[in-house]
Amino acid sequence: MYPILFVDDDPRILKSFQRTLSKEFKISLAESPAAALKMLAEQGPFAVLVTDMKMPEMNGIELLSRARKISPDTVRILLTGHADQQTAIDAVNTGEVFRFLTKPCDSETMTPILRAATRQYQLVISERELLEQTLTGTVGVLSQILTLINPVAQGKANRLRLYSRHLAKALQVEEVWLIEIAAMLSQLGCLTIPPEVITRQLAGGVLKEQERAMVEKHPRLAGKLLVQIPRLETVVEIIAAQEKSAGEIRTLFPEPGQEKLSLFCRILQVACGLDRLIMSGQPPKIALLMMLRDEETFDPSLVRLLEQYPFDLQNMVRMKVVARELTTQMTLDEDVLTSQGVLLAAKGQRVSTAILSGILNYAETIGIMEPFAVLVPLIHFPNKGA
């Protein structure tokens, strides 16, 4: 049973709704817009919000507009008098309101409207869950493909995800998932680049002209691969801007309403810059100082937020393991190579089920170089003496 929130400054009307509708619906009551907004934020989600139009603090349309920002999936219904009908019609036409009802409204009129509203809520939630599950599965498959074909590139993507996630959380960005997906898929265009080229580039080595061209075009190639997937349009734009400067990114998205997209692009761009410097041998503190001095390339406000990133990995223990000791709670702190020196998995990669399976298979057949270094969270640190 989905919860429904009624808002009215007249307690008698609220109690009447509760008395006549509570047998079929789960009813909650708020006697003011302020109380309703607090309930939406702290006790939600509510499937339906039903509010009176005329109230002393703010009118019903103002309440519904603010409620939409707190709980966008909640279906909104407005109760209004005859004099307010044109205002209510305008609200419906602009998408603020699902239905409006004329007062007084009895339970026989209200009940089918609430049924339709809860069905609409259920439809929206089910569709989003399906899309999110499909999207998550697609991203997971693409990441595993990159892991198998170019583990060095996937190792970089994992590091970028951690840096980007730290920045997004520090900025209290709502769409952290969007930043993480962009980071995870940012190196997908490296599928066609030999791992040794990526390794040399990360280490600051010299690339041949043809190799440099491959590296430079990988964001565009990733965009071409991802553009056909629904709901990844923003991710494609973020990935495309990962190697541009902060100034170039602001120029790309100058319009009102593009501020958030510009921020997302600058987050991934700063993460890429930091990773490039650290992987070339610069200590994190020196890398951040170098970035702060280059304000034209990097957004200094984002660079300063990275000063709080736990580079020292205080909650991790470094240890040497062999393949049979590897678990999915570990992160590689050393490249894993076959006995012939072929890279299987790169430093910085979290041990996924696919990586674990691949390493174990190679260890049993061809052979790998053991032991190798991993990082283990303290809560998972094995007690070998037990």
HELIX and SHEET records of a PDB file:
HELIX    1   1 PRO A   11  LEU A   21  1                                  11    
HELIX    2   2 PRO A   33  GLN A   43  1                                  11    
HELIX    3   3 GLY A   60  ILE A   70  1                                  11    
HELIX    4   4 HIS A   82  ASP A   84  5                                   3    
HELIX    5   5 GLN A   85  ASN A   93  1                                   9    
HELIX    6   6 SER A  107  ILE A  149  1                                  43    
HELIX    7   7 PRO A  151  ALA A  170  1                                  20    
HELIX    8   8 VAL A  176  LEU A  185  1                                  10    
HELIX    9   9 LEU A  188  THR A  192  5                                   5    
HELIX   10  10 PRO A  195  LEU A  202  1                                   8    
HELIX   11  11 GLU A  209  GLU A  216  1                                   8    
HELIX   12  12 HIS A  218  LEU A  226  1                                   9    
HELIX   13  13 GLU A  233  ALA A  240  1                                   8    
HELIX   14  14 ALA A  246  LEU A  252  1                                   7    
HELIX   15  15 GLU A  259  MET A  279  1                                  21    
HELIX   16  16 PRO A  284  LEU A  292  1                                   9    
HELIX   17  17 PRO A  300  LEU A  305  1                                   6    
HELIX   18  18 LEU A  306  GLN A  308  5                                   3    
HELIX   19  19 ALA A  323  GLU A  325  5                                   3    
HELIX   20  20 THR A  353  GLU A  364  1                                  12    
HELIX   21  21 LEU A  378  HIS A  380  5                                   3    
SHEET    1   A 5 LYS A  26  ALA A  30  0                                        
SHEET    2   A 5 PRO A   3  VAL A   7  1                                        
SHEET    3   A 5 VAL A  48  ASP A  52  1                                        
SHEET    4   A 5 VAL A  75  THR A  80  1                                        
SHEET    5   A 5 ARG A  99  THR A 102  1                                        
SHEET    1   B 3 MET A 316  VAL A 321  0                                        
SHEET    2   B 3 PHE A 372  PRO A 377 -1                                        
SHEET    3   B 3 THR A 331  LEU A 332 -1                                        
SHEET    1   C 2 VAL A 336  LEU A 337  0                                        
SHEET    2   C 2 LEU A 343  ALA A 345 -1                                        
END                                                                             
